[in-house]
Amino acid sequence: MASDDGPLPLSIKAFELPVLDTAHIDTFAWDLVTNSCIHQQKLSLITVLRGLRHAINIHLSPSTLELLSQSHDMLVKENFKFYNLKVLNLVPPPNKPPAAYDYSSVAADLLKDCPHAIAKSLLRLISLRLERVRISSYEPFSSFPNLEELVLVNCPLWSNLDGLKVIGTQLSRLTISPYRKLVLLTPKVVLFDLQGPLPLSIKAFELPVLDTAHIDTFAWDLVTNSCIHQQKLSLITVLRGLRHAINIHLSPSTLELLSQSHDMLVKENFKFDNLKVLNLVPPPNKPPAAYDYSSVAADLLKDCPQVIVKSLLR
């Protein structure tokens, strides 16, 4: 593992790390007056990147990315051959919205000469976590056939996308937000975690070997009743997709929306084939008397009375 922290020098000698696994680069330019000095520091950073060509994982800090974003004219002349690279991590700055943080052009400059090497190495990728990364493709994960775990935390879509399709034949653990249109083709998922606001539409899905599902959703605070109705339908579609689950955990906000959907739930025939435990997660710091969603449990379990209902904090 290699780590480079601190300001960049005006000159750095070429080096090579032939068995490098992971590199963390957290550098910045001195606040110098002359453009020639800044140019020299950019050259030093490029020299560092050349020395990482055998790395498997490279992590670039926000300050490093900022300097690279100002070096496009120099990067396009480089031929970075990252032979073993699996992950290029563009570390997000704290407390900044994703819209204010887009260094995709830097990634494109660094990886322009190794698309085949990158694609080949990504075939071996088994776990991927993205946080505050803007997604620009409708079907971004189909190139990772061996992916077993996918975590998307606060990852918005570009404005030209209205939904997301997740294909993962080997995926067993999935944490995701319920995008406006969400298509899941993940037949081996055993742990499913859905977090965030409900979309107006979600396509029916099935998780045939699902063990545990955590559903923590809520409705947008919309004006029209038709939009709220659509979000209730989306939540019901999610519940239908959980019919093979053994354990289902429903958050307080999810339960609140379900409690407002009684007229829709009574028309449903939820066949939870393997369900053993339905956990109605209680809100923190509320007395039990102020928290009673037994009617929701009755609506969901009317066709499977053998299920144990619990009220446990997650």
C-alpha positions as CSV (number, residue, x, y, z in Angstrom):
1,M,0.0,0.0,0.0
2,A,1.3,3.5,-0.9
3,S,0.1,6.8,0.5
4,D,1.0,10.3,-0.6
5,D,-0.3,13.1,1.6
6,G,0.7,16.8,1.5
7,P,1.7,19.5,-0.9
8,L,3.3,18.6,-4.2
9,P,7.0,19.3,-4.8
10,L,8.2,21.2,-7.9
11,S,10.0,18.1,-9.1
12,I,9.7,14.4,-8.4
13,K,11.8,11.6,-9.9
14,A,10.1,8.8,-11.8
15,F,9.5,5.7,-9.8
16,E,7.7,2.3,-10.2
17,L,5.9,0.1,-7.6
18,P,5.6,-3.3,-9.4
19,V,3.6,-5.1,-6.7
20,L,1.4,-2.2,-5.6
21,D,-2.1,-3.1,-4.4
22,T,-3.6,0.2,-3.1
23,A,-2.6,3.8,-3.4
24,H,-4.1,6.8,-1.6
25,I,-3.1,10.1,-3.2
26,D,-4.1,13.2,-1.1
27,T,-2.0,16.1,-2.5
28,F,-2.5,19.7,-3.4
29,A,-0.6,22.5,-5.1
30,W,1.2,25.2,-3.1
31,D,-0.5,28.6,-3.5
32,L,2.3,30.0,-5.6
33,V,2.3,33.2,-7.7
34,T,3.9,32.0,-10.9
35,N,2.2,29.8,-13.4
36,S,5.5,28.0,-14.1
37,C,5.5,26.7,-10.5
38,I,1.9,25.4,-10.7
39,H,2.8,23.8,-14.0
40,Q,5.7,22.0,-12.4
41,Q,3.5,20.7,-9.6
42,K,1.0,19.4,-12.1
43,L,3.9,17.6,-13.8
44,S,4.9,16.1,-10.4
45,L,1.4,14.8,-9.9
46,I,1.5,13.2,-13.4
47,T,4.8,11.5,-12.5
48,V,3.2,10.1,-9.4
49,L,0.3,8.7,-11.4
50,R,2.7,7.1,-13.9
51,G,4.3,5.3,-10.9
52,L,1.0,3.7,-10.0
53,R,0.5,1.8,-13.2
54,H,0.6,-1.6,-11.4
55,A,-1.9,-0.6,-8.7
56,I,-5.1,-2.5,-8.2
57,N,-6.9,0.2,-6.3
58,I,-6.3,4.0,-6.5
59,H,-8.0,6.5,-4.3
60,L,-7.8,10.2,-5.3
61,S,-8.7,12.9,-2.7
62,P,-10.8,16.0,-3.5
63,S,-7.8,18.3,-3.6
64,T,-5.9,15.9,-5.9
65,L,-9.0,15.7,-8.2
66,E,-9.3,19.5,-8.3
67,L,-5.7,19.9,-9.4
68,L,-6.2,17.1,-12.1
69,S,-9.3,18.8,-13.3
70,Q,-7.2,21.9,-14.0
71,S,-4.7,19.7,-15.9
72,H,-6.8,18.4,-18.8
73,D,-4.5,19.8,-21.5
74,M,-1.6,17.8,-20.0
75,L,-3.5,14.7,-19.2
76,V,-4.8,14.2,-22.8
77,K,-1.2,13.9,-23.9
78,E,-0.4,11.1,-21.4
79,N,-0.8,7.4,-22.0
80,F,-1.6,6.0,-18.6
81,K,-1.5,2.2,-18.8
82,F,-3.0,0.9,-15.6
83,Y,-2.4,-2.8,-16.1
84,N,-4.1,-4.2,-13.0
85,L,-6.5,-1.5,-12.0
86,K,-9.9,-2.7,-10.6
87,V,-11.1,0.4,-8.7
88,L,-10.5,4.1,-9.3
89,N,-12.1,5.9,-6.3
90,L,-12.9,9.6,-6.7
91,V,-13.2,10.5,-3.0
92,P,-16.1,12.9,-2.5
93,P,-15.6,16.0,-0.4
94,P,-17.7,16.1,2.8
95,N,-20.9,18.1,3.0
96,K,-21.1,18.8,-0.7
97,P,-24.1,17.8,-2.9
98,P,-23.3,15.4,-5.8
99,A,-24.2,18.1,-8.4
100,A,-21.3,20.2,-7.1
101,Y,-18.9,17.3,-7.4
102,D,-18.3,15.9,-10.9
103,Y,-14.9,14.8,-11.9
104,S,-16.0,12.3,-14.5
105,S,-13.8,14.1,-17.0
106,V,-10.7,13.4,-14.9
107,A,-11.6,9.7,-14.8
108,A,-12.1,9.8,-18.6
109,D,-8.6,11.4,-19.1
110,L,-6.9,8.8,-16.8
111,L,-8.6,5.8,-18.2
112,K,-8.8,6.7,-21.9
113,D,-6.0,4.3,-22.9
114,C,-7.0,1.3,-20.9
115,P,-10.7,0.6,-21.5
116,H,-9.9,-3.1,-22.3
117,A,-7.7,-3.5,-19.3
118,I,-10.3,-1.8,-17.1
119,A,-13.1,-3.9,-18.5
120,K,-11.1,-7.1,-18.0
121,S,-10.2,-6.3,-14.4
122,L,-13.8,-5.3,-13.6
123,L,-14.9,-8.8,-14.6
124,R,-13.4,-9.8,-11.2
125,L,-15.1,-7.1,-9.2
126,I,-17.3,-8.7,-6.5
127,S,-18.2,-5.7,-4.2
128,L,-19.0,-2.2,-5.2
129,R,-20.1,0.7,-2.9
130,L,-20.9,4.1,-4.4
131,E,-21.8,7.1,-2.2
132,R,-22.8,10.5,-3.6
133,V,-21.9,9.5,-7.1
134,R,-24.1,10.7,-9.9
135,I,-25.2,7.8,-12.2
136,S,-25.2,8.6,-15.9
137,S,-26.2,5.3,-17.4
138,Y,-29.6,3.4,-17.3
139,E,-27.9,0.0,-17.0
140,P,-24.5,0.7,-15.4
141,F,-23.7,-2.6,-13.6
142,S,-24.2,-5.2,-16.3
143,S,-20.5,-5.1,-17.1
144,F,-19.8,-6.6,-13.7
145,P,-20.9,-10.2,-14.1
146,N,-19.3,-11.4,-10.8
147,L,-20.6,-8.6,-8.6
148,E,-22.0,-10.1,-5.3
149,E,-22.6,-6.9,-3.3
150,L,-23.9,-3.5,-4.5
151,V,-24.4,-0.5,-2.3
152,L,-25.7,2.7,-3.6
153,V,-26.0,5.5,-1.0
154,N,-27.5,8.9,-2.1
155,C,-26.6,8.4,-5.7
156,P,-28.8,10.6,-7.9
157,L,-29.4,10.0,-11.6
158,W,-28.4,12.5,-14.4
159,S,-31.4,14.6,-15.5
160,N,-31.6,12.7,-18.8
161,L,-32.4,9.5,-17.0
162,D,-35.8,8.6,-15.5
163,G,-34.9,5.3,-14.0
164,L,-32.3,2.6,-13.2
165,K,-31.9,-1.0,-14.2
166,V,-29.9,-3.3,-12.1
167,I,-28.8,-6.6,-13.7
168,G,-26.8,-9.0,-11.5
169,T,-26.9,-12.7,-11.9
170,Q,-24.5,-13.3,-9.0
171,L,-25.7,-10.4,-6.8
172,S,-26.6,-11.5,-3.3
173,R,-26.6,-8.3,-1.3
174,L,-28.3,-5.1,-2.6
175,T,-28.7,-1.8,-0.9
176,I,-30.4,0.8,-3.1
177,S,-32.8,3.8,-3.3
178,P,-36.2,3.4,-4.9
179,Y,-35.6,5.4,-8.0
180,R,-38.5,6.8,-10.0
181,K,-38.4,3.8,-12.3
182,L,-36.4,0.8,-10.9
183,V,-36.0,-2.5,-12.7
184,L,-34.3,-5.3,-10.8
185,L,-33.0,-8.5,-12.5
186,T,-31.2,-10.0,-9.5
187,P,-32.4,-13.6,-8.9
188,K,-29.8,-14.5,-6.3
189,V,-30.3,-11.6,-3.8
190,V,-30.6,-12.8,-0.2
191,L,-30.3,-9.4,1.5
192,F,-32.3,-6.5,0.2
193,D,-32.2,-3.0,1.7
194,L,-34.4,-0.3,0.2
195,Q,-33.9,3.2,1.5
196,G,-35.3,6.6,0.5
197,P,-38.3,8.3,-1.1
198,L,-40.7,6.2,-3.1
199,P,-40.9,6.7,-6.9
200,L,-44.1,7.2,-8.8
201,S,-43.5,4.0,-10.6
202,I,-41.6,0.8,-10.0
203,K,-41.6,-2.3,-12.2
204,A,-42.6,-5.6,-10.7
205,F,-39.6,-7.7,-9.6
206,E,-39.0,-11.0,-7.9
207,L,-36.3,-12.1,-5.5
208,P,-36.8,-15.9,-5.3
209,V,-34.1,-16.7,-2.7
210,L,-34.5,-13.7,-0.5
211,D,-33.7,-14.1,3.2
212,T,-34.0,-10.7,4.7
213,A,-35.5,-7.4,3.5
214,H,-35.2,-4.0,5.2
215,I,-37.7,-1.5,3.8
216,D,-37.1,2.1,4.9
217,T,-39.1,4.3,2.5
218,F,-41.4,7.4,2.6
219,A,-43.6,9.4,0.3
220,W,-42.6,12.7,-1.2
221,D,-44.5,15.6,0.3
222,L,-46.4,16.1,-2.9
223,V,-49.5,18.3,-3.5
224,T,-51.6,16.0,-5.7
225,N,-53.4,13.0,-4.3
226,S,-52.7,11.2,-7.5
227,C,-49.0,11.3,-6.9
228,I,-49.4,10.0,-3.3
229,H,-51.6,7.2,-4.7
230,Q,-48.9,6.3,-7.2
231,Q,-46.3,6.1,-4.4
232,K,-48.6,3.8,-2.4
233,L,-48.9,1.6,-5.4
234,S,-45.0,1.5,-5.7
235,L,-44.7,0.4,-2.1
236,I,-47.3,-2.4,-2.7
237,T,-45.2,-3.4,-5.7
238,V,-42.2,-3.6,-3.5
239,L,-44.0,-5.8,-1.0
240,R,-45.2,-8.2,-3.7
241,G,-41.5,-8.6,-4.7
242,L,-40.7,-9.8,-1.2
243,R,-43.1,-12.8,-1.2
244,H,-40.2,-15.3,-0.8
245,A,-38.6,-13.4,2.1
246,I,-38.0,-15.1,5.4
247,N,-37.6,-11.9,7.4
248,I,-39.1,-8.5,6.6
249,H,-38.3,-5.3,8.5
250,L,-40.5,-2.2,7.9
251,S,-39.4,1.2,9.1
252,P,-41.7,3.7,11.0
253,S,-42.0,5.9,7.9
254,T,-42.9,2.8,5.7
255,L,-45.5,1.7,8.3
256,E,-47.0,5.2,8.4
257,L,-47.6,5.2,4.7
258,L,-49.0,1.6,4.8
259,S,-51.4,2.7,7.6
260,Q,-52.8,5.3,5.2
261,S,-53.2,2.6,2.5
262,H,-55.7,0.3,4.2
263,D,-58.3,0.5,1.4
264,M,-55.6,-0.7,-1.1
265,L,-54.1,-3.4,1.1
266,V,-57.3,-5.2,1.8
267,K,-57.7,-5.8,-2.0
268,E,-54.2,-7.4,-2.1
269,N,-53.4,-11.1,-1.6
270,F,-49.9,-11.1,-0.2
271,K,-48.6,-14.7,-0.3
272,F,-45.5,-14.6,1.8
273,D,-44.5,-18.2,1.1
274,N,-41.5,-18.5,3.5
275,L,-42.1,-15.6,5.9
276,K,-41.2,-16.3,9.6
277,V,-40.8,-12.8,11.1
278,L,-42.4,-9.5,10.2
279,N,-40.7,-6.8,12.3
280,L,-42.5,-3.5,12.7
281,V,-39.6,-1.3,13.6
282,P,-40.6,1.2,16.4
283,P,-39.7,4.9,16.2
284,P,-37.1,6.0,18.7
285,N,-38.3,7.8,21.9
286,K,-42.0,7.1,21.4
287,P,-44.1,5.2,24.0
288,P,-45.7,2.0,22.7
289,A,-49.2,3.4,23.1
290,A,-48.4,6.0,20.4
291,Y,-47.2,3.4,18.1
292,D,-49.7,0.8,17.0
293,Y,-49.6,-0.6,13.5
294,S,-51.2,-3.9,14.3
295,S,-53.8,-3.1,11.6
296,V,-51.0,-3.0,9.0
297,A,-49.7,-6.4,10.2
298,A,-53.3,-7.7,9.9
299,D,-53.6,-6.4,6.3
300,L,-50.3,-7.9,5.2
301,L,-50.6,-11.2,7.0
302,K,-54.3,-12.1,6.4
303,D,-53.3,-15.0,4.2
304,C,-50.4,-16.2,6.3
305,P,-51.4,-16.3,10.0
306,Q,-48.3,-18.4,11.1
307,V,-46.0,-15.4,10.9
308,I,-44.5,-14.0,14.1
309,V,-44.9,-10.2,14.4
310,K,-42.2,-8.3,16.3
311,S,-41.4,-4.8,17.2
312,L,-37.6,-4.5,17.4
313,L,-35.2,-1.7,16.7
314,R,-33.1,-2.4,13.7
